Amino acid sequence: MAYADNDGISLYYEVDGPENEDTVVLVEGLGYGRWMWNWQRERLTNDGYQVVVWDNRGTGDSDVPDGPYTISQMAGDLEAVLESADIDSAHVVGASMGGMIAQRYALDYDRAESLALLCTSPGGDDAVPTPPETQARMFDVPEDADEREAIRYKMKPAMSDDFWTHNDDLVSDIVDWRVESDAPESAREAQAAAVAGFDASDELANVHLPTLVAHGDSDSVLPVENADLLYEGLLNARLAIFEDGPHLFFIEQAESVNDALVEFVDDA
């Protein structure tokens, strides 16, 4: 077990794969622990990459400081993790809120070698927000729901109906992982405040790193139009849109996403 420290905040991380090889660091989304990357973690290590996974502040085995948080603070957390792990450069892969952290990290620090931005947004006035019905589903859980029912209720908009219907065992496993490592409600709200305050829209042209922008075209959490904004604003980006992909498209379509991700990192 390894921990980094950022201004007194303890951050848990793990390093897998061969030493002295290129490193990929994975940055998870709002409320989720490092389980979120189970599908990408194995593929990347099998392909010879060293992989870092870690828990954002408020999540999993990391500390739960009082909120609200900012994306800048969490980018600083990522810097502390890579410094603690003695990693000089890394390909930074972020999904949803993790993609926002990745953008801020590339702007504020110099260890990023490339970026992969999955199902995320640049923020700002032109960003397409989470639809009200999705927000209600994610944050207004029925009062009589137990912990597992609440997680299922909140998670449903991030998955396709077909996947939800035909993968009940896997959904149950995900619920188990979330019960074990999800951010408590106070930290979830603190992370949500960070997302709400994020805006890198006027700074995208300052990101010169090779960047993969990947998104599902059926994302009802952060609509796919946000991928277009990122692609148009970044100077060195490629765009990959996944047909019928929901917010958690990198789980539902893991094989195709992993192929695109590995091809990009290999090239970068």
Secondary structure, DSSP 8 states (H G I E B T S, - for coil): -EEEEETTEEEEEEEES-TTS-EEEEE--TT--GGGGHHHHHHHHHTT-EEEEE--TTSTTS----S---HHHHHHHHHHHHHHTT-S-EEEEEETHHHHHHHHHHHH-S-EEEEEEES---BSTTS----HHHHHHHH---TT--HHHHHHHHHGGGS-HHHHHH-HHHHHHHHHHHHHH---HHHHHHHHHHHHT-B-TTTGGG--S-EEEEEETT-SSS-THHHHHHHHH-SSEEEEEETT--TTHHHHTHHHHHHHHHHHHHH-
